[in-house]
Amino acid sequence: MSEQEELMDSILNVDLEIVETVRTLQQENWNTEALKNQVTDLLGIHDEMVKKLRTLQNSDHSCDCGHDHC
């Protein structure tokens, strides 16, 4: 698995964790400070991984044909 694929997989996992945490918050009537902080932390992790993925994609000039296209 390439680094880009690993990052995309990690982003998906963080997104799923964000959804689960928000669902739990909703069930708790949005009163759980620890879960609110967890969502904030997860969003930060998500944003950093997306930035890294974009950096990798911008620096990758290959197209699976085996040649480097600059």
N, C-alpha and C positions, 0 to 999 in steps of 0.2 A: 504494500500500500504506500503510495507516495505521501509526501508531507502535506500536500494540499488535500488529499483524500482524508488523511488523519485529522486535519484541522476541521474539515467539513463534518466529519463524524463527531468530533468533539463539540462543535457548535450545535449540532442537532441534539446531542445529549444534554447540553446546558439549557437549550430551549425547552426540552421536555421537563427538565427539573424546574425551570421557571414556571411553566404551566402548572405543574403539580403544586408548587409552593403557593401560587396565586389561588388555586382552587382551595387549598387548605385555609388560606387567609379569608377567603370568601365564606367558608363554612364557619370560621371563628368570628364572623361579623367584622373583619378588618381590625381586630383589637389586639393582635399579637405583634408586639414590637420586634421580637426576635425574628419572626418570619418576614416582616417588612425589611429588616436589615439584610436578611438572607437574599431577598429579591434584589435589593440594591447591589449587593456583592456579586450575585450571579449576572446581573446586567453588565456590570463592569468587566467581568471575565469574558462575557459574550462579545462586548465591544472590542476588547483587546485581541481576541482570536480573529474577529472579522478584519481588523486592521492588518494583522499578520497575514491572513489569507490574501487580502488585496495586494499587499506588498509582494507576496510570492507570485501572484498572478501577473502583476505588472512587470516582474523581472523575468518571467518565463516566456521565451520567444519561440518555443517549440510547438509543433502542431501534430505530434505523433507520427510524422512521416520520416523521422530520423534526421532531419536537417534542422539547423538553427536558423531561424528567420529573425533578423534584426531590424 
